[in-house]
Amino acid sequence: MRTVEIEPTFEGWQAAARTLLREGVAPADVRWRETASGAQPSLVAEGLEPMPGAVRVPRQFLDLARQAALASDPTRWQVLYETLWRLVHENHDLLKDARDPGVRRLGALLKPTGEPQGAGAAPFVPAGAGLDELRAAAARCTGCDLHRHATQTVFSRGPADARIVLVGEQPGDQEDRQGAPFVGPAGEVLDRALADVGLDRERLYVTNAVKHFKFEERGKRRIHQTPRANELAACRPWLDAELAAIKPAVLVCLGATAARAILGDAFRITKDRGRFVATRWAPRTIATYHPSAVLRGEDEAQQARLYEMLVEDLRKVATA
C-alpha cells in the first residue's frame, strides 16, 4: 500500500496522480493523506516528471476534477484517481456513462453539501475604516461557518504604519486561545527567523488570510485543517481592508495558502518562493514557507533546510 501525502488542492492531487500513473500504481494500492498548507510535499507528490508518452484525458474530466477538489468529502482524492485510472486504462469515454457507479460517485462530489456558507465578510467590513475599527468589527463577523467553533476572531498585531506586512494562513490552536497571530510553536519559529535577519517583529504588521481557527477534534486535541477556497473567499474582505489601510511597501506571504490568496492559484511554493513581484497591495510582494512547515519537517536535516530557506527569503525582505 502506497501512502501519498498531498496538499489538498487540485494541483497537489494532479502532481501525485501523474507520478502514480507513470509508476503503474493501481487505485486499490493507494492511500491518500492531506498535509497542511505549506508543508513539504511527499516524495510521491514531488515527482513531477511528465509521464513517458502522451496520456490524454477528456477536458471534461479535468474540469470536473477541479470542482471535486473543492469538496469536503475526504474520499474525493481516491474517487478522482479511480476515475482517472479507468479513463486511461479501461474506457476513454467513461464519463458518458451516467449509470456507471464510479461516474455517479464523482458526480456526488459536485453536489452542494447543504452546509450553510454564510454571506461572506463583506457586510461586516466598515468602508474606509482604520485598523482599530476593523478589528472591532471583525470580532462580530459571522460571514462563514468557521466562527461557530472557534474561540474568537484572531485579527492581527502590529502598528498601522508598518512598512512590512506578514500574512499567514489562519490562526492555530494557541492563537485561537490567546487571540493573537503567531503566538504558538510556529510563532516561535517565526520570531527566531526574524531575529536572525534583524527584523523587529514589533515594527511589523502580522495577520492571516483567515481570521478563525479551522480544526478537527481528535480526543482532546484540535488538529489544524486547511481552509477551503470558499472560506478564503469569505474572509478576503478583511485582508483587503487591512492592506488598504496600511499600504505596505513590502508584503510577505507565509505559506502556500496566503500566497495563493495574494498571488493567484498558479503559485507554487516550491518553485516560486523568494522572488519579489509587484501586486496591487504592495510594490514588493514575496512568498516563503510557512514557519509551521519547518516544524513538520521529517527529520532534523529537513527542518534545518526549510528553516534556511525561510531565513533566506526573510533576509531579502529585511534589505528590501
C-alpha positions in Angstrom: 0.0 0.0 0.0 1.4 3.4 -1.0 0.6 6.3 1.3 0.5 9.6 -0.7 0.7 12.9 1.1 -0.6 15.9 -0.9 -1.6 19.5 -0.3 -5.4 19.4 -0.5 -5.7 21.2 -3.9 -6.4 20.0 -7.4 -2.8 20.8 -8.4 -1.4 18.8 -5.4 -3.5 15.8 -6.4 -2.7 16.1 -10.1 1.0 16.1 -9.5 0.8 12.9 -7.4 -1.6 11.2 -9.7 0.7 11.7 -12.7 3.5 10.0 -10.8 1.3 7.2 -9.7 0.1 6.6 -13.2 3.7 6.7 -14.5 4.7 4.0 -11.9 1.6 1.9 -12.7 0.2 2.1 -9.2 -3.4 0.9 -9.2 -6.1 2.8 -7.1 -6.5 -0.1 -4.8 -2.9 0.2 -3.7 -3.1 3.9 -2.8 -4.0 5.6 0.5 -4.4 9.4 0.2 -3.5 11.7 3.1 -3.8 15.5 3.2 -0.9 17.7 4.5 -1.3 21.2 5.9 -0.8 24.1 3.5 2.9 25.0 3.1 4.1 21.6 4.2 6.9 20.0 2.2 5.4 17.6 -0.4 5.9 13.9 -0.1 8.3 12.1 -2.4 5.3 11.0 -4.5 3.9 14.4 -4.9 7.4 15.8 -5.6 7.9 13.5 -8.7 6.7 15.9 -11.3 8.4 14.4 -14.3 6.0 14.1 -17.2 4.8 10.6 -18.0 6.5 8.9 -20.9 4.2 9.2 -23.9 1.1 11.4 -24.1 -1.6 10.4 -21.6 -4.8 12.2 -22.7 -8.0 12.5 -20.7 -11.1 14.4 -21.7 -11.2 18.1 -20.9 -14.5 17.4 -19.1 -12.7 15.3 -16.5 -10.2 18.0 -15.7 -13.0 20.5 -15.2 -14.9 18.0 -13.0 -11.7 17.2 -11.0 -11.1 20.9 -10.3 -14.6 21.2 -8.9 -14.4 18.0 -7.0 -11.2 19.0 -5.3 -13.1 21.8 -3.6 -15.5 19.3 -1.9 -15.1 18.5 1.8 -15.5 14.7 1.2 -12.2 13.1 2.4 -12.7 10.3 -0.2 -12.5 12.8 -3.1 -8.9 12.1 -4.0 -9.4 8.4 -4.2 -12.6 8.8 -6.3 -10.7 11.1 -8.7 -7.8 8.7 -9.0 -10.0 5.7 -9.6 -11.8 7.7 -12.4 -8.5 8.8 -13.9 -7.2 5.3 -13.9 -10.2 3.9 -15.6 -10.2 6.7 -18.2 -6.6 5.8 -19.0 -6.6 2.0 -18.8 -10.2 1.0 -19.4 -12.6 3.4 -21.1 -11.7 6.8 -22.5 -15.4 7.5 -22.8 -16.3 6.5 -19.3 -17.8 9.9 -18.4 -20.5 9.4 -21.0 -22.0 6.5 -18.9 -24.1 8.3 -16.3 -25.2 5.0 -14.8 -21.6 3.9 -14.0 -21.2 3.7 -10.2 -17.8 5.4 -10.4 -19.2 8.3 -12.5 -22.1 8.6 -10.1 -19.7 8.9 -7.1 -17.7 11.6 -9.0 -21.0 13.5 -9.7 -22.0 13.3 -6.0 -18.8 15.2 -5.1 -20.1 18.1 -7.1 -23.4 18.5 -5.4 -23.9 21.1 -2.8 -23.4 19.7 0.7 -26.2 21.7 2.3 -23.8 23.3 4.8 -24.6 27.0 5.3 -21.8 29.0 3.9 -22.7 32.5 5.1 -22.7 35.6 3.1 -19.0 36.3 3.4 -17.3 39.1 5.4 -18.2 42.0 3.1 -21.4 43.0 5.0 -19.4 43.3 8.2 -16.4 45.3 6.9 -16.9 49.1 7.5 -15.9 51.0 4.4 -12.7 53.1 4.6 -12.1 52.1 8.3 -8.8 52.2 10.1 -7.4 49.2 11.8 -9.0 49.7 15.2 -12.4 50.0 13.7 -11.7 46.9 11.5 -10.5 44.9 14.5 -13.7 45.7 16.5 -15.9 44.9 13.5 -14.1 41.6 12.8 -14.9 40.4 16.4 -18.6 40.3 15.3 -18.1 38.6 12.0 -20.3 35.6 11.2 -19.6 35.7 7.4 -18.8 32.0 7.2 -19.3 28.9 9.4 -15.8 28.9 10.9 -16.9 31.3 13.6 -19.2 28.7 15.0 -16.5 26.6 16.6 -13.6 29.0 17.0 -13.0 30.6 20.4 -12.7 34.1 18.9 -11.7 36.1 15.9 -7.9 36.5 15.6 -7.4 39.7 13.7 -3.8 41.0 13.7 -1.0 42.5 15.6 1.3 45.4 14.7 1.4 49.1 14.0 -0.8 50.9 11.5 2.2 52.5 9.9 4.1 49.2 9.4 6.3 49.2 6.3 6.2 45.4 6.2 3.1 43.1 6.4 3.3 39.4 7.0 0.3 37.3 6.0 -0.1 33.7 7.2 -2.9 31.2 6.6 -5.1 31.1 9.7 -4.8 31.1 13.5 -3.7 27.9 15.2 -4.7 26.3 18.5 -2.7 28.7 20.7 -3.6 31.7 18.5 -7.3 30.9 18.9 -7.0 30.7 22.6 -4.9 33.8 23.0 -6.5 36.0 20.3 -3.2 37.0 18.6 -1.5 35.7 15.4 1.7 33.6 15.6 2.0 33.1 19.3 2.2 29.3 19.2 5.0 27.0 18.1 5.0 28.4 14.5 5.3 31.9 16.0 8.4 30.8 17.9 10.0 29.7 14.6 9.0 33.0 13.0 10.4 35.0 15.9 13.7 33.2 15.7 13.9 33.7 11.9 13.1 37.4 12.2 15.7 37.8 14.8 18.3 36.1 12.6 17.8 38.6 9.8 17.5 41.7 12.0 13.8 42.3 11.7 11.9 43.7 14.8 8.6 42.0 15.0 7.1 44.9 17.0 7.6 47.0 13.8 5.8 44.5 11.6 2.1 44.0 10.9 1.2 40.3 11.2 -2.1 38.9 10.2 -3.7 35.9 8.5 -5.8 35.3 5.4 -8.5 33.6 7.5 -9.4 35.0 10.9 -10.9 32.0 12.6 -9.3 28.7 13.5 -10.5 25.7 11.4 -9.8 22.4 13.1 -10.9 18.9 13.7 -11.3 17.5 17.2 -9.4 14.3 17.9 -9.9 13.4 21.5 -8.7 16.4 23.5 -6.6 17.8 20.6 -7.7 20.3 18.0 -6.0 19.5 14.7 -5.5 22.2 12.0 -7.5 21.9 8.8 -6.6 23.8 5.7 -9.3 26.4 4.8 -11.3 25.7 1.7 -11.4 28.1 -1.2 -14.9 29.4 -0.3 -13.7 30.1 3.3 -10.7 32.0 2.0 -13.1 34.0 -0.3 -15.5 34.7 2.5 -12.7 36.2 4.7 -11.0 38.0 1.9 -12.7 41.4 2.5 -10.9 41.7 5.9 -7.5 41.2 4.4 -8.2 43.6 1.6 -9.4 46.2 4.1 -6.2 45.7 6.2 -3.9 46.1 3.3 -5.8 49.1 2.0 -5.4 50.8 5.4 -1.7 50.1 5.8 -0.5 50.3 2.2 2.7 48.3 2.9 5.9 48.7 1.0 6.7 45.0 1.4 4.1 42.2 1.6 5.2 38.7 2.8 3.1 35.7 2.2 3.8 32.9 4.7 2.9 29.6 3.1 1.0 28.4 0.1 -2.5 29.4 1.2 -1.6 33.0 1.8 0.5 33.1 -1.4 -2.4 31.9 -3.5 -4.7 34.4 -1.8 -2.4 37.2 -2.9 -0.6 35.8 -6.0 -3.2 33.5 -7.5 -3.9 29.8 -7.8 -1.0 29.2 -10.1 1.5 29.9 -7.4 3.7 27.0 -6.2 5.7 27.5 -3.0 8.5 25.0 -4.1 9.4 26.9 -7.3 8.0 30.4 -6.9 9.1 31.4 -3.4 11.8 34.0 -2.7 11.0 36.3 -5.7 9.6 39.9 -5.4 6.7 40.8 -7.7 4.5 43.9 -7.8 0.9 43.4 -6.7 -1.9 45.9 -6.2 -1.3 45.7 -2.4 2.4 46.3 -2.4 5.2 47.2 -4.9 7.2 44.3 -3.4 5.4 41.1 -2.7 7.2 37.9 -1.8 6.2 34.4 -0.6 8.1 31.9 1.5 7.5 28.8 3.6 5.1 29.0 6.5 7.0 28.6 9.8 4.9 25.5 10.6 6.4 23.8 7.6 9.7 23.8 9.4 8.1 22.1 12.4 6.7 19.4 10.1 10.0 18.5 8.5 10.5 14.7 8.5 13.8 14.9 10.4 16.3 17.5 11.8 18.1 17.8 8.5 14.9 18.6 6.5 13.8 21.0 9.3 17.2 22.8 9.0 16.9 23.1 5.2 13.4 24.5 5.4 14.5 27.0 8.1 17.4 28.1 6.0 15.1 28.8 3.1 12.7 30.7 5.3 15.6 32.8 6.6 17.0 33.3 3.1 13.7 34.8 2.0 13.2 36.9 5.0 16.7 38.3 4.6 15.6 39.6 1.2 12.7 41.3 3.0 15.0 42.9 5.6 17.1 44.5 2.9 14.3 45.5 0.5 
